[in-house]
């Protein structure tokens, strides 16, 4: 049992949903696969689905925007961070943009090899969004600087299509024919292609290069405007769209070329939230958030207007579980697929006897929960030499291994993330002092209202720590189950502590049911430990300040514990942070509660639900 290799457990329901979406050649909406960290979203895509999505007529591009973060990526022999990507050094926007464009270009070249994308299609798609006359004339005159005046006048009078053909011919004359043949693989199938067919494929490759050159020239004309926009911190949709013209053109070409059982491209973008945090190294592009919003806006518009190839965005950022839907239009603008990992009984079926004994599993499910990544890391620790040393001590038990793992999470994940959250709160205090925070968020009676009166950095730091302590205590009082739609006011999102802990990735705002909760039971325990440790380190003065904060200005979200859950047949896989698990055969039922259910009442509730069926 100890030496058994870890296996990737299938998720039939979720895999079926994603496969059904991927089998369409064009779809009206992009799909967002979201969920807390460690539930196996990336593993599901890479280990279970991606290989099948590259068989036969299917071709799938995979882009991971976090790939360039070397300290926290498996490709560089490191593991993904437990906390948010915002706690890591952000990548450059140039690298993210280059990753996306390289992937789409390779997919487009595959479409050209199959004859699904032609030079005329590239021209018509490009001409739909851009004026080509001026730029094509410029390219022709640039390539033929010695052209006669009479020829210059003739160029100025011809149509765009004629200019396009001439520009393709001129570019093909100075292109490396051997390089183009390698892209097309003509050396392998040259015997089966006639000269006309080979030239047809070569023309499409040259046309694609010409289209990129045209868009590059358009971007060059806007370079000063983009630089001015970055200096002033303004917003311009046209300038943002100019930076995403090339990837969106490739997406449109691939979408139009898609054909069932012949050429079915699709795109998977992992860690889409990293794009928002990407930094600029120069003023040649708009900022990361603006590029991110422009790209998603245009993908949404493409799907709504003409249908687009299947695009799946994979993320652990809870912004994409609910808030992004409102920011980009309405609650159903994306197809939402939320993954919470395993339910306890489901995890037990796969883990017990193969990796853990029954007694060990009882400890794990109570202390860590059934999070797949926790289970994998604990199993790796169990196989290590450290575990053997623990076993040599007869007084040691499996609980010591679990406690060591919790200490590891505390030191390497939770404590640094809370320090980062404290910095975000200090930034909030500075913004409030400078008037950048709307007055609606500083209403009378809010615990964070007087942050603008802090002048001393030390006082600001103490205030931030006090706010975090107060917030974590209020979460404990609600049993870590706050329903942010409980009173339809979204008041909890006004709390800077909520925003900070969501930002650093310790909390997750799930879509359905609408809970804000820690990303796992283990992280929940570490948050409680953090509160206890900080209170133990308090001086008498700080302790009195904390008690005064709790009594006079303290947060209370207990009214958001009241909730209504609608569970649909064959859909529910949720393990609620409130201690209620519903199985697959549950019928539609409404549950109301305000306090945590005891074990006996939980059992009777489960029996009453089943009786409804």
NURO-656132 format. One line per field, with one value per residue (C-alpha): residue number from 1; residue in one letter; y, z, x. Coordinates in nm, 2 decimals. Each point is the difference from the previous one (the first is absolute). Layout:
! residues N
resi <- (NUM_...);
resn <- (a_...);
c2 <- (Y_...);
c3 <- (Z_...);
c1 <- (X_...);
! end
This chain:
! residues 613
resi <- (1_2_3_4_5_6_7_8_9_10_11_12_13_14_15_16_17_18_19_20_21_22_23_24_25_26_27_28_29_30_31_32_33_34_35_36_37_38_39_40_41_42_43_44_45_46_47_48_49_50_51_52_53_54_55_56_57_58_59_60_61_62_63_64_65_66_67_68_69_70_71_72_73_74_75_76_77_78_79_80_81_82_83_84_85_86_87_88_89_90_91_92_93_94_95_96_97_98_99_100_101_102_103_104_105_106_107_108_109_110_111_112_113_114_115_116_117_118_119_120_121_122_123_124_125_126_127_128_129_130_131_132_133_134_135_136_137_138_139_140_141_142_143_144_145_146_147_148_149_150_151_152_153_154_155_156_157_158_159_160_161_162_163_164_165_166_167_168_169_170_171_172_173_174_175_176_177_178_179_180_181_182_183_184_185_186_187_188_189_190_191_192_193_194_195_196_197_198_199_200_201_202_203_204_205_206_207_208_209_210_211_212_213_214_215_216_217_218_219_220_221_222_223_224_225_226_227_228_229_230_231_232_233_234_235_236_237_238_239_240_241_242_243_244_245_246_247_248_249_250_251_252_253_254_255_256_257_258_259_260_261_262_263_264_265_266_267_268_269_270_271_272_273_274_275_276_277_278_279_280_281_282_283_284_285_286_287_288_289_290_291_292_293_294_295_296_297_298_299_300_301_302_303_304_305_306_307_308_309_310_311_312_313_314_315_316_317_318_319_320_321_322_323_324_325_326_327_328_329_330_331_332_333_334_335_336_337_338_339_340_341_342_343_344_345_346_347_348_349_350_351_352_353_354_355_356_357_358_359_360_361_362_363_364_365_366_367_368_369_370_371_372_373_374_375_376_377_378_379_380_381_382_383_384_385_386_387_388_389_390_391_392_393_394_395_396_397_398_399_400_401_402_403_404_405_406_407_408_409_410_411_412_413_414_415_416_417_418_419_420_421_422_423_424_425_426_427_428_429_430_431_432_433_434_435_436_437_438_439_440_441_442_443_444_445_446_447_448_449_450_451_452_453_454_455_456_457_458_459_460_461_462_463_464_465_466_467_468_469_470_471_472_473_474_475_476_477_478_479_480_481_482_483_484_485_486_487_488_489_490_491_492_493_494_495_496_497_498_499_500_501_502_503_504_505_506_507_508_509_510_511_512_513_514_515_516_517_518_519_520_521_522_523_524_525_526_527_528_529_530_531_532_533_534_535_536_537_538_539_540_541_542_543_544_545_546_547_548_549_550_551_552_553_554_555_556_557_558_559_560_561_562_563_564_565_566_567_568_569_570_571_572_573_574_575_576_577_578_579_580_581_582_583_584_585_586_587_588_589_590_591_592_593_594_595_596_597_598_599_600_601_602_603_604_605_606_607_608_609_610_611_612_613);
resn <- (x_x_x_x_x_x_x_x_x_x_x_x_x_x_x_x_x_x_x_x_x_x_x_x_x_x_x_x_x_x_x_x_x_x_x_x_x_x_x_x_x_x_x_x_x_x_x_x_x_x_x_x_x_x_x_x_x_x_x_x_x_x_x_x_x_x_x_x_x_x_x_x_x_x_x_x_x_x_x_x_x_x_x_x_x_x_x_x_x_x_x_x_x_x_x_x_x_x_x_x_x_x_x_x_x_x_x_x_x_x_x_x_x_x_x_x_x_x_x_x_x_x_x_x_x_x_x_x_x_x_x_x_x_x_x_x_x_x_x_x_x_x_x_x_x_x_x_x_x_x_x_x_x_x_x_x_x_x_x_x_x_x_x_x_x_x_x_x_x_x_x_x_x_x_x_x_x_x_x_x_x_x_x_x_x_x_x_x_x_x_x_x_x_x_x_x_x_x_x_x_x_x_x_x_x_x_x_x_x_x_x_x_x_x_x_x_x_x_x_x_x_x_x_x_x_x_x_x_x_x_x_x_x_x_x_x_x_x_x_x_x_x_x_x_x_x_x_x_x_x_x_x_x_x_x_x_x_x_x_x_x_x_x_x_x_x_x_x_x_x_x_x_x_x_x_x_x_x_x_x_x_x_x_x_x_x_x_x_x_x_x_x_x_x_x_x_x_x_x_x_x_x_x_x_x_x_x_x_x_x_x_x_x_x_x_x_x_x_x_x_x_x_x_x_x_x_x_x_x_x_x_x_x_x_x_x_x_x_x_x_x_x_x_x_x_x_x_x_x_x_x_x_x_x_x_x_x_x_x_x_x_x_x_x_x_x_x_x_x_x_x_x_x_x_x_x_x_x_x_x_x_x_x_x_x_x_x_x_x_x_x_x_x_x_x_x_x_x_x_x_x_x_x_x_x_x_x_x_x_x_x_x_x_x_x_x_x_x_x_x_x_x_x_x_x_x_x_x_x_x_x_x_x_x_x_x_x_x_x_x_x_x_x_x_x_x_x_x_x_x_x_x_x_x_x_x_x_x_x_x_x_x_x_x_x_x_x_x_x_x_x_x_x_x_x_x_x_x_x_x_x_x_x_x_x_x_x_x_x_x_x_x_x_x_x_x_x_x_x_x_x_x_x_x_x_x_x_x_x_x_x_x_x_x_x_x_x_x_x_x_x_x_x_x_x_x_x_x_x_x_x_x_x_x_x_x_x_x_x_x_x_x_x_x_x_x_x_x_x_x_x_x_x_x_x_x_x_x_x_x_x_x_x_x_x_x_x_x_x_x_x_x_x_x_x_x_x_x_x_x_x_x_x_x_x_x_x_x_x_x_x_x_x_x_x_x_x_x_x_x_x_x_x_x_x_x_x_x_x_x_x_x_x);
c2 <- (0.00_0.24_-0.05_0.03_0.27_0.28_-0.03_0.26_-0.08_0.06_0.26_-0.15_0.27_0.30_-0.17_-0.06_0.36_0.13_-0.26_0.10_0.36_-0.09_-0.22_0.30_0.17_0.34_0.12_0.33_0.04_-0.07_-0.24_0.08_-0.29_0.14_-0.13_0.02_-0.08_-0.37_-0.16_-0.13_0.24_0.01_-0.37_-0.08_0.20_-0.12_-0.37_-0.09_0.22_0.17_-0.31_-0.10_0.36_-0.03_-0.32_-0.02_0.33_0.16_0.23_0.18_0.28_0.02_0.33_0.03_0.36_-0.10_-0.21_0.29_0.01_-0.23_-0.02_-0.13_-0.22_-0.37_0.05_0.14_-0.28_0.20_-0.03_0.24_0.24_-0.07_0.37_0.23_0.08_0.36_-0.11_-0.10_0.22_0.09_-0.09_0.25_0.08_-0.05_-0.37_-0.07_0.17_-0.20_-0.33_0.06_0.12_-0.29_-0.25_0.15_0.03_-0.37_-0.09_0.23_-0.16_-0.34_0.13_0.12_-0.34_-0.15_0.25_0.14_0.35_0.18_0.33_0.13_-0.08_0.18_0.30_0.01_-0.04_0.27_0.24_-0.03_0.17_0.21_0.25_-0.16_0.23_0.23_-0.26_-0.23_0.29_0.07_-0.36_-0.01_0.33_-0.10_-0.32_0.17_0.34_0.04_-0.03_0.25_0.30_-0.14_-0.33_0.19_0.18_-0.33_-0.16_0.28_-0.07_-0.38_-0.18_-0.15_-0.36_0.08_0.17_-0.31_-0.24_0.22_0.03_-0.38_-0.05_0.25_-0.16_-0.35_0.12_0.09_-0.29_-0.31_-0.28_-0.28_0.14_0.03_-0.36_-0.12_0.18_-0.17_-0.34_0.00_-0.19_-0.30_0.01_0.18_-0.30_0.00_0.37_0.18_0.32_0.19_-0.15_0.07_0.36_0.03_-0.11_0.23_0.29_-0.05_0.00_0.31_0.17_-0.08_0.17_0.30_0.03_0.01_0.26_0.21_-0.01_0.07_0.32_0.10_-0.04_0.20_0.29_-0.01_-0.04_0.36_-0.01_-0.32_0.15_0.31_-0.22_-0.19_0.32_0.16_-0.32_0.05_-0.24_-0.05_-0.29_0.06_0.00_-0.31_-0.17_0.09_-0.20_-0.31_0.03_-0.28_-0.28_0.09_-0.01_-0.35_-0.10_0.12_-0.18_-0.33_0.04_0.05_-0.29_-0.24_-0.29_-0.31_-0.32_0.19_0.29_0.07_0.24_0.10_0.20_-0.05_0.29_-0.09_0.25_0.28_0.21_0.04_0.21_0.27_0.01_0.01_0.29_0.22_0.03_0.28_0.22_-0.20_-0.16_0.09_-0.11_-0.36_0.05_0.19_-0.26_-0.27_0.17_0.08_-0.36_-0.14_0.26_-0.08_-0.37_0.05_0.22_-0.25_-0.28_0.20_0.14_-0.28_-0.29_-0.07_-0.31_-0.16_0.21_-0.12_0.23_-0.19_0.20_-0.03_0.37_0.04_0.33_-0.23_-0.19_0.29_0.36_-0.04_-0.09_0.33_0.20_-0.15_0.04_-0.23_-0.31_-0.25_0.16_-0.29_-0.37_-0.08_-0.33_0.00_-0.28_-0.05_-0.32_-0.31_-0.05_-0.20_-0.32_0.02_0.06_-0.28_-0.24_0.08_0.06_-0.26_-0.32_0.12_0.29_0.04_-0.23_0.04_0.16_0.23_0.11_0.09_0.24_0.14_0.08_0.17_0.21_0.06_-0.09_-0.18_0.25_-0.20_0.20_-0.03_-0.37_-0.02_0.21_-0.20_-0.33_0.13_0.10_-0.35_-0.16_0.23_-0.09_0.25_-0.24_-0.29_0.20_0.07_-0.37_-0.09_0.19_-0.23_0.30_0.16_-0.05_0.09_0.31_0.13_-0.02_0.19_0.26_0.04_0.06_0.26_0.17_0.01_0.16_0.25_0.11_-0.01_0.09_0.17_0.22_0.16_0.04_0.18_0.23_0.08_0.06_0.24_0.19_0.02_0.14_0.26_0.10_0.03_0.24_0.21_0.01_0.10_0.28_0.13_-0.01_-0.29_-0.22_0.08_0.14_-0.29_-0.23_0.22_0.02_0.10_-0.30_-0.20_-0.15_0.13_0.35_0.19_-0.14_0.34_0.16_-0.21_0.21_-0.22_-0.30_-0.20_0.08_-0.09_-0.34_-0.06_0.11_-0.25_-0.29_0.09_0.00_-0.34_-0.14_0.14_-0.14_-0.35_0.00_0.10_-0.29_-0.24_0.13_-0.08_-0.35_0.10_-0.01_0.36_0.02_0.32_0.00_-0.05_0.34_0.10_0.30_-0.14_0.19_-0.24_0.10_0.36_-0.14_0.04_-0.31_-0.21_0.14_-0.05_-0.36_-0.08_0.18_-0.21_-0.32_-0.12_0.05_-0.10_0.15_-0.29_0.05_-0.25_-0.02_0.36_-0.06_0.18_-0.26_-0.11_-0.20_-0.31_-0.13_-0.01_0.37_0.07_-0.16_0.20_0.33_-0.09_-0.08_0.33_0.18_-0.19_0.07_0.37_0.04_-0.18_0.24_0.31_0.24_0.11_0.32_-0.17_-0.25_0.28_0.16_-0.33_-0.05_0.36_-0.06_-0.31_0.16_0.35_-0.04_-0.37_-0.17_-0.24_-0.20_-0.24_0.13_-0.13_-0.36_-0.01_-0.15_-0.19_-0.29_-0.16_-0.34_-0.15_-0.37_-0.15_0.33_0.04_-0.08_0.26_-0.04_0.31_0.17_-0.02_-0.38_-0.12_-0.24_-0.09_-0.30_-0.04_-0.13_0.30_0.15_0.37_0.13_0.32_0.02_0.28_0.02_0.25_-0.22_-0.28_-0.34_-0.25_-0.35_-0.15_0.28_-0.02_-0.37_0.07_0.28_-0.24_-0.26_0.26_0.11_-0.36_-0.05_0.28_-0.22);
c3 <- (0.00_0.08_-0.33_-0.22_-0.26_0.01_-0.25_-0.18_0.10_-0.28_0.06_-0.24_0.05_-0.05_-0.28_-0.18_0.03_-0.13_-0.28_-0.12_-0.02_-0.18_-0.26_-0.16_-0.28_0.09_0.32_0.09_0.34_0.16_0.30_0.33_0.21_0.35_0.35_0.31_-0.02_0.03_-0.14_-0.32_-0.28_-0.17_0.06_-0.16_-0.31_-0.05_0.11_-0.10_-0.28_-0.20_-0.17_-0.13_-0.11_-0.24_-0.18_-0.35_-0.12_0.35_0.07_0.33_0.10_0.36_0.15_0.36_0.09_0.32_-0.19_0.01_0.39_0.05_0.38_0.00_-0.31_-0.06_-0.33_0.21_0.25_0.25_0.12_-0.04_0.29_0.25_0.03_-0.29_-0.29_0.13_0.27_-0.26_-0.22_-0.30_-0.36_-0.27_-0.23_-0.30_0.11_0.05_-0.33_-0.18_0.15_-0.13_-0.34_-0.05_0.09_-0.23_-0.29_0.02_0.00_-0.30_-0.19_0.07_-0.16_-0.30_-0.04_-0.01_-0.26_0.24_0.00_-0.32_-0.11_-0.11_0.34_0.18_-0.22_0.05_0.38_0.02_-0.23_0.21_0.30_-0.15_-0.28_-0.21_-0.30_0.17_0.19_-0.31_-0.21_0.26_0.01_-0.38_-0.02_0.29_-0.17_-0.34_0.09_-0.36_-0.15_-0.28_0.06_-0.26_0.19_0.32_-0.15_-0.13_0.35_0.15_-0.24_0.04_0.24_0.33_-0.14_-0.28_0.25_0.22_-0.28_-0.09_0.36_0.04_-0.32_0.11_0.35_-0.14_-0.23_0.31_0.22_0.06_-0.20_0.19_0.33_-0.14_-0.12_0.35_0.15_-0.24_0.00_-0.38_0.00_0.15_-0.23_-0.30_-0.22_0.04_-0.07_-0.33_-0.06_0.01_0.33_0.16_-0.11_0.13_0.35_-0.01_-0.10_0.31_0.23_-0.16_0.03_0.37_0.04_-0.20_0.23_0.30_-0.16_-0.08_0.36_0.13_-0.22_0.14_0.35_-0.08_-0.11_0.35_0.19_0.13_0.10_0.19_0.18_0.09_0.13_0.23_0.13_0.08_0.12_-0.22_-0.19_-0.37_-0.15_-0.35_0.12_0.22_-0.30_-0.22_0.23_-0.02_-0.38_-0.10_0.24_-0.06_-0.38_0.04_0.22_-0.27_-0.28_0.20_0.09_-0.36_-0.12_0.26_-0.16_0.17_-0.05_-0.19_0.19_0.35_0.19_0.36_0.25_0.37_0.20_0.35_0.28_-0.19_0.31_-0.04_-0.31_0.22_0.21_-0.28_0.00_-0.28_-0.09_-0.25_-0.13_-0.32_0.14_0.23_0.36_0.10_0.13_-0.31_-0.23_0.20_-0.02_-0.37_-0.08_0.19_-0.13_-0.36_0.06_0.15_-0.29_-0.26_0.16_0.02_-0.35_-0.21_0.23_0.10_0.04_0.35_0.25_0.36_0.26_0.31_0.32_0.38_0.05_0.14_-0.19_-0.30_0.20_0.03_-0.03_-0.35_-0.14_0.11_-0.11_-0.35_-0.04_0.18_0.22_-0.29_-0.24_0.06_0.04_0.36_0.12_0.36_0.15_0.37_-0.01_0.18_0.26_0.30_-0.09_-0.36_0.11_0.25_-0.28_-0.19_0.29_0.27_-0.01_-0.31_0.17_0.35_0.26_0.15_0.32_-0.19_-0.23_0.31_0.11_-0.35_-0.08_0.34_0.00_-0.37_-0.19_-0.34_-0.20_-0.27_0.03_0.38_-0.04_-0.26_0.21_0.31_-0.18_-0.13_0.36_0.11_-0.25_0.10_0.23_0.26_0.04_0.07_0.27_0.16_-0.01_0.19_0.29_0.16_0.16_-0.33_-0.21_-0.33_0.16_0.03_-0.37_-0.06_0.26_-0.17_-0.33_0.16_0.14_-0.35_-0.14_0.28_-0.05_-0.38_-0.11_0.26_0.19_-0.31_-0.16_0.31_-0.01_-0.36_0.10_0.27_-0.26_-0.21_0.29_0.06_-0.36_0.05_0.29_-0.21_-0.28_0.24_0.13_-0.35_-0.09_-0.25_0.18_-0.07_0.30_-0.04_0.13_0.30_0.13_0.36_0.23_-0.22_0.20_-0.26_-0.02_0.19_-0.20_-0.17_0.34_0.03_-0.06_0.16_-0.20_0.32_0.10_-0.35_0.03_0.34_-0.14_-0.29_0.24_0.22_-0.30_-0.10_0.35_0.02_-0.34_0.07_0.33_-0.17_-0.25_0.29_0.15_-0.33_-0.01_-0.32_-0.20_-0.11_-0.28_-0.19_-0.16_0.33_0.00_-0.37_0.11_-0.06_0.32_0.08_-0.31_0.14_0.27_-0.10_0.19_-0.22_-0.31_0.14_0.10_-0.33_-0.18_0.18_-0.07_0.36_-0.05_-0.30_-0.10_-0.16_-0.25_0.10_0.29_0.05_0.30_0.08_0.18_0.03_-0.29_0.21_0.36_0.05_-0.09_0.22_0.30_-0.08_0.00_0.35_0.11_-0.14_0.21_0.31_-0.06_-0.06_0.31_0.21_-0.12_0.08_0.27_0.26_-0.19_-0.33_0.16_0.15_-0.35_-0.15_0.27_-0.05_-0.38_0.05_0.24_-0.15_-0.38_-0.04_-0.32_0.02_-0.30_0.18_-0.19_-0.31_0.13_-0.09_-0.34_-0.25_-0.20_-0.30_-0.08_-0.34_-0.08_-0.13_0.02_0.37_0.08_0.26_0.34_0.18_0.25_0.23_0.04_-0.22_-0.29_-0.25_-0.24_-0.36_0.04_0.20_-0.13_-0.01_0.35_0.19_0.32_0.25_0.29_0.23_0.21_-0.07_0.00_0.26_-0.12_0.10_-0.16_-0.31_-0.03_0.05_-0.26_-0.25_0.07_-0.05_-0.33_-0.12_0.10_-0.24_-0.28);
c1 <- (0.00_0.28_0.18_-0.31_0.02_-0.25_-0.28_-0.21_-0.36_-0.26_-0.28_-0.27_-0.26_0.23_0.19_-0.32_-0.11_0.34_0.01_-0.35_0.11_0.33_-0.18_-0.17_0.19_-0.14_-0.18_-0.17_0.17_0.34_0.01_0.16_0.12_0.05_0.03_0.22_0.37_0.10_-0.32_0.17_-0.11_0.34_0.06_-0.34_0.08_0.36_-0.03_-0.35_-0.12_0.27_0.13_-0.35_-0.06_0.30_-0.11_-0.15_-0.15_0.05_0.28_0.03_0.22_0.11_0.13_0.10_0.07_0.18_0.26_0.25_-0.02_0.30_-0.02_-0.35_-0.06_0.04_0.17_0.29_-0.01_-0.20_-0.36_-0.29_-0.04_-0.28_-0.07_-0.09_0.23_-0.01_0.24_0.26_0.21_-0.22_0.11_0.05_-0.30_0.23_0.07_-0.38_-0.08_0.27_-0.12_-0.36_0.10_0.25_-0.26_-0.26_0.25_0.09_-0.37_-0.06_0.29_-0.16_-0.32_0.21_0.15_-0.35_-0.11_-0.26_0.16_0.08_0.15_-0.33_-0.16_0.29_-0.06_-0.37_0.02_0.27_-0.18_-0.31_0.17_0.28_0.05_0.27_0.06_0.25_0.19_0.02_0.13_0.25_0.12_0.03_0.19_0.22_0.10_0.05_0.16_0.12_-0.34_-0.08_-0.23_-0.24_-0.03_-0.05_-0.30_-0.14_0.03_-0.21_-0.29_-0.04_-0.24_0.09_-0.02_0.25_0.23_-0.02_0.09_0.30_0.11_-0.02_0.20_0.26_0.03_0.03_0.28_0.21_-0.11_0.20_-0.17_0.16_-0.12_-0.36_0.02_0.11_-0.30_-0.23_0.18_0.01_0.33_-0.18_-0.30_0.16_-0.04_-0.38_-0.05_0.01_0.19_-0.33_-0.11_0.34_-0.01_-0.35_0.11_0.31_-0.21_-0.22_0.31_0.14_-0.34_0.00_0.34_-0.13_-0.30_0.23_0.21_-0.31_-0.12_0.35_0.01_-0.34_0.13_0.31_-0.23_-0.16_0.32_0.01_-0.36_0.05_0.30_-0.20_-0.28_0.24_0.15_-0.34_-0.17_-0.30_-0.22_-0.05_-0.19_0.13_0.37_-0.07_-0.15_0.30_0.22_-0.23_-0.06_0.24_-0.12_-0.36_0.06_0.15_-0.30_-0.24_0.19_0.00_-0.37_-0.10_0.22_-0.15_-0.18_-0.14_0.20_0.27_0.15_-0.13_0.23_-0.05_0.20_0.06_0.15_0.11_0.06_-0.17_0.01_0.38_-0.06_-0.16_0.31_0.25_0.24_0.12_0.37_-0.05_-0.29_-0.06_-0.31_-0.29_0.00_-0.07_-0.35_-0.10_0.15_-0.18_-0.34_0.04_0.08_-0.29_-0.24_0.09_-0.03_-0.35_-0.10_0.13_-0.20_-0.31_0.01_0.14_0.08_0.35_0.22_-0.03_0.20_0.05_0.14_0.14_0.04_0.02_-0.08_-0.35_-0.04_-0.10_-0.26_-0.24_0.13_0.14_-0.34_-0.13_0.30_-0.03_-0.37_-0.25_0.00_-0.01_0.25_0.24_-0.07_0.09_0.14_0.10_0.21_0.02_0.21_-0.12_-0.27_0.13_-0.18_0.13_0.36_-0.03_-0.09_0.32_0.24_-0.07_0.19_0.20_0.18_-0.13_-0.15_-0.34_0.13_0.23_-0.29_-0.21_0.27_0.05_-0.36_-0.04_0.32_0.08_-0.32_-0.01_0.19_0.19_0.32_0.01_-0.04_0.28_0.24_-0.08_0.06_0.33_0.10_-0.11_0.24_0.29_0.28_-0.14_-0.30_0.23_0.18_-0.33_-0.09_0.32_-0.13_-0.26_-0.18_-0.07_-0.31_-0.15_-0.14_0.36_0.04_-0.32_0.10_0.34_-0.18_-0.23_0.31_0.15_-0.32_0.00_0.36_0.02_-0.35_-0.23_0.24_0.17_-0.35_-0.13_0.31_-0.09_-0.36_0.12_0.19_-0.31_-0.19_0.27_-0.03_-0.38_0.07_0.23_-0.25_-0.28_0.22_0.07_-0.37_0.02_-0.25_-0.37_-0.20_-0.24_0.26_0.07_-0.35_-0.08_0.05_0.22_0.30_0.25_-0.15_0.28_0.29_0.05_0.09_0.32_0.31_0.27_0.11_0.03_-0.36_-0.11_0.17_-0.16_-0.34_0.04_0.09_-0.30_-0.23_0.12_-0.04_-0.35_-0.10_0.14_-0.19_-0.32_0.05_0.05_-0.33_-0.18_0.17_0.18_-0.32_-0.09_-0.27_0.09_-0.34_-0.18_-0.15_0.07_0.21_0.35_0.10_0.27_0.19_0.02_0.22_0.37_0.09_-0.23_0.16_0.35_-0.05_-0.17_0.29_0.27_-0.20_-0.08_-0.37_-0.21_-0.33_-0.18_-0.29_-0.25_-0.08_0.12_0.24_0.32_0.22_0.36_0.13_0.03_-0.06_0.37_0.04_-0.30_0.18_0.31_-0.20_-0.12_0.35_0.12_-0.26_0.10_0.37_-0.05_-0.22_0.26_0.27_-0.21_0.11_-0.26_-0.06_-0.05_-0.23_-0.21_-0.02_-0.11_-0.27_-0.12_-0.01_-0.21_-0.24_-0.04_0.08_0.03_-0.13_-0.29_-0.11_-0.22_-0.31_0.17_-0.01_-0.37_-0.01_-0.21_0.14_-0.16_0.16_-0.07_-0.01_0.32_0.18_0.10_0.36_0.04_0.16_-0.13_0.23_-0.30_0.02_-0.28_0.07_-0.27_0.04_-0.08_-0.35_-0.13_-0.32_-0.08_-0.04_0.04_0.20_0.02_0.23_0.17_0.22_0.23_-0.17_0.10_0.09_-0.33_-0.21_0.22_-0.08_-0.38_0.02_0.17_-0.27_-0.28_0.15_0.02_-0.36_-0.10_0.11);
! end
